[in-house]
Amino acid sequence: MDFENQEHDCSSDCEIESSTEETEHQKDHILATGFCRLQTSEPVYKAIAEKFISQLSSCGYDAQIEVIYRNNFSTALSEARRNSFNLYSKAFESELGGSRNMVYAWYGASMAEISDILDHGFCFPSKNCGYGNDIHLSPSEKPLNSFLSATPDENGLRRMLLCKVILGKSEVIPPGSLQNKPSSREFDSGVDSLSSPTTYAIWSSRMNTHILPEVMVMFKASRTIDCNGRSRKRGQRISELMPFRTLVRSLSRFLPCDAVEMITKAHVEYTKKKMSKMEMIERVRSIAGDRLLLEIVKSYMGKATLLRCF
């Protein structure tokens, strides 16, 4: 996907009647950062929407696209970020003598974090991924991990950024790692697997020079199947699919004792109604990381699908 050479008329944005639940304030803020709203008839919109919906469907989610914005780099700040990205891209090929290994990748987060990124760039390392102190993205063809980090707002809207990323030469980062920089000058980024990565790790020192947001997708999504591939019954708990004790036992093989104790404590507080279910889920995800949880569920259920197994 290369959007730079495809034309789009921003002047039409004001003529489009919004059918989404985004507020006028949110829309104005997005447009003020250099993004333009794509019309559903545009080829770029269709290509992104069709691929995104298909990929989430294969993971057991029914996605409904509400709106897609594209970065036109029409503000001085957004243009400066693109220029910086391009300079580093050229440096990999000329001065550093290596391959830039450029890819497209998804980044999912809450509405507030996405807004901060549009205003100020990436500010903090990713949460809930467990692969070092860095920014985590998902390959464009494997959006699940980033989707799970895209916290819905009060209207159920989620937001994800499709970014151009300079990977350079990647090294494997094990689950639960606290690594916060390349292990040597030989490497430029991290992945969870060299042969079939589902997570890209960009070090915090390079998060605003090696990642360039180009598209923002706003959408809603609902779960369509359980971890066995069956249509999920309304009200069915994921805990029926994988007992919490089994999850903790599996986590203990990968996480240090203090991390397992914190997870167990969070579950105890939840059962005593001292913590909400959502708070407990977020606590466990922040400690164990989405990728590790996903791998455990895949191993237990036999299929790569939902990882909220509580």
N, C-alpha and C positions, 0 to 999 in steps of 0.2 A: 504494500500500500504506500503510494507516494502521493501526498496531497499538495505538494508545493507548486506543481505545474498545472493544477486544475483551478480554473477560474470560479469565483463566487462573488456575487454582487451583494455587499453588505447593506446596501440601501434598501433592499427588500425586507430586511429583518423587521422594520417597524410596521410593515404592512401585514405581517403574519399574525393572525389571531391565535393566541395561545390556548391550546386545549389541555395543557398540563396543569398540575397543581403547584407549579413554581410561582412565587409571588413576583409582582412587578419589580420589587426591590432586588430580588435575586437575579432576575433577568437583566436589569440595568447594570448590576454589578459585574455580571459575566461579560456583557458587551463592552463595558468600560475597560476591561483588561485585555482587549484586543481580539476577543473571540466573536465569531459571527454565527448566527443560527442557520443551519442547513435546512433546505426545504426537502420534504419527503420525495419529491420528484427527481432530485439530483442524483446522478449516478454514484457519487461518493457516499451519500446517505444510504442508498440501497445496498451498496457493497458492505458497508460497516454493519448495518442493521441485520442483514441476512446472515452474515457470518457469525455475529455475536449471538443472535437468537439460536442459531443451529448449535453452536458450541455449548451454550448453557443447557440446551435441551438434552444434549448427550450426557450431561451431568445430572439430569433429573430436575431441571428447573424450567419453568415456563416464564420467559422474559417478555415484557411489553415495553417497547421503546417509547418514551414520552417526547424526547427532544434530543437532537445531536448538535453540538456546537463545534466549530472548527477554528483553530487559532490562525488568524490572518496576520499576526504580528504587526498590527497597525498602530501600536503605541510605542513610544521611545523605549520603554523598559522591556517590553516583549521582544522588540527588534534587537536590543542589546543582548538579551539572553540567547537569541538565535545566532547572533554573530559570534558570541563566546563559544557556543556549541560547535559551530562550523570551524572555528579556529582550532579547537582541540581535535576535531575530526581530521583536519588536515595534518596536524602535528603527528598523529599516529602513523600516517602514511609516509611523511617526509622525514622530519627530525628524529622521530623515535624508531623509524625503520620497521614498524610492525603493521599488522592488519588492524583496522579500526573495528572490524567485526560488528557492524551496525545492525541492529534489529529493531522491531517494533514490539512494545510490551505494554501490558495493562497495569495501572496502579489504582487501587480502590481505597477509599477512606470515607470519613463522615463529611457532611456538608460543610462543617466549619473548617476542617482541615483542607478540603479542596479549595475553599475560598481563600484560605491563607496562602496556599501554593500559587493560586492565580495572582494574588497581590504581591507576595514576597519571595516566591520560589519555595523549594523544599527547605523546611526548617529543622525537622527532627527525624531521627531514625524511625523506621517502621516498627509498629507494635504487632504482637500476635503472630510472629512468624518464626522466631526461634533460630534464626540463621545469622547471628552476629549483630554488631551495632552499626546498622547501615539501612539503606532504602531497599525494600523488596518489591519486585515487580514480577508479573507472570508473562510468559511468552504469549504473543498475540493469539496463537491457536489453542492456548490452554489457560483460559481466564479464571478458572475456579478459585484458586487461592486468593487472587485479588478481589474477586466477587465476594468472598466470605469476609473480607476486610472492609467492604463498602457498606458501612452502617446506614440503614434506612432512616429517614427523618420521620416526623410525626405523621406525614401523609403516605409513608411507605416508599418514598422515592429514594433511589440509590444513585450514586454518582461514581463514575470511573473515568480515568484519563488514559487515553491511548498515546503513548510516548515513543519518540525515537530515542534509542539508547545506544551509547558507545560501550560495548563490552570489552573490546580488546581481547587479551588472553585471560581466560577464566580458570579459577582453581575451585576445587570442591570444598564447600564449607559444611561440616557435619551439624546435625540438629543439636540445638542447645548451645552452640558455640557463642562465646563472648568476643570473638575476634572483631577488631574494629579498624583493621587496615590490611593491605596485602601482606602475605607471609614473606614475600621477597619482591625485589624490583622486577622480577620476571612476570608477575601477574598484575592484572588491572581490575578484575572484578571477581565475584564469586557466583557459584551455582550449586544447586543441590545434587546435580548429576551432570556429568560431561556428555553422556550419550543421549539422555532424554530429559533435559532440565524442565522443571515446573516452577522454579524460582530463580530469578536473577537477583544478585546482591550487589548494589552499587555503594561503595564506601561513602560515608557522610562528607568526607573532604571533597568528593567529586560529584555530589548529588545535584549541584546546579550548573555543572559544566558538561556532564555526561548524560543528562536526562533532559529531553525537550518535549514538553506536553504539546501535542498537536490537535487532539480531539477530546472533547468531553461528552460522554453519553449519560443521559439521565433516563432512568428506567425503573420499572417495578418488576418483581419476580416472586413467584410462588413455587413451592415444592410440589412436584408431580408424582415422584416415585420414592419408595423406601430404599434401604440399602441392599435389598435383594432384587431390585428391579420391579417390584410390584407397585401397583397404584396404592398410594398411601391413604389410609383411612383418616377421615377427619378426626382430630383429637388424639390420634395415636402418638404416644410418647416414644422418643428415640431411645429412652432407657429400656424399652421393651426389646430393642434390637441389640443393645450391648449394655450389660449391667455395669454400673459405675465401678464396682470392685474389680471387675475384669479390666476396665480401662486403667485404673490405678496400678494394677499389677503389671500391665504392659508398659506403662509409663516408667515404672521403677527400673526397668532394664536400660533406660536411656537417660533419665534425669538424676541429678544428685539427690541425696536423702532429704535435704532441707526443702527442695522444690516439691517433692512428693508430699511432704508433710504440709506444706502450704495449700496444695490442691485438696488434700484430705480435710484440712481445717475449713476450707471454703465450702465443701460439700456438707460438712457437719453444721455449719452456720446456716446453710440453706435449709436443711431438714428441720432445724429449730426455728425457722422463719425469722432469722436475724439478718438474712440476706435474700434479695429477690433472685428469681431464677436467672434473669438477664445478667445481674451482677455476678452471680456464680459462674455463669458461662464465660463472661469476659475475663474473670479472674483466672480461670483455668487456661483459656486461650493465651492470655498474656504470659503465663508461666511456661506452658508447654510448647506453644507455637502451633499455628495452624497446620504447617506441613507435617510435623510429627504426628499430630492427632489424625490427620488424614491417612497417613501410612498405616497407623494402628487399626483404623476402621476398615481400610482396604484389606488388611491381613485377616481381620476377624470376620468380616462379612463376605469377602471374596470379590468385591466390586468397588471401584473408585467412585464414591458418590458423596453423600452428606457426611460432614464430620462433627456436627453438633450432636454428640452422642451422650446426652445427659438425661 
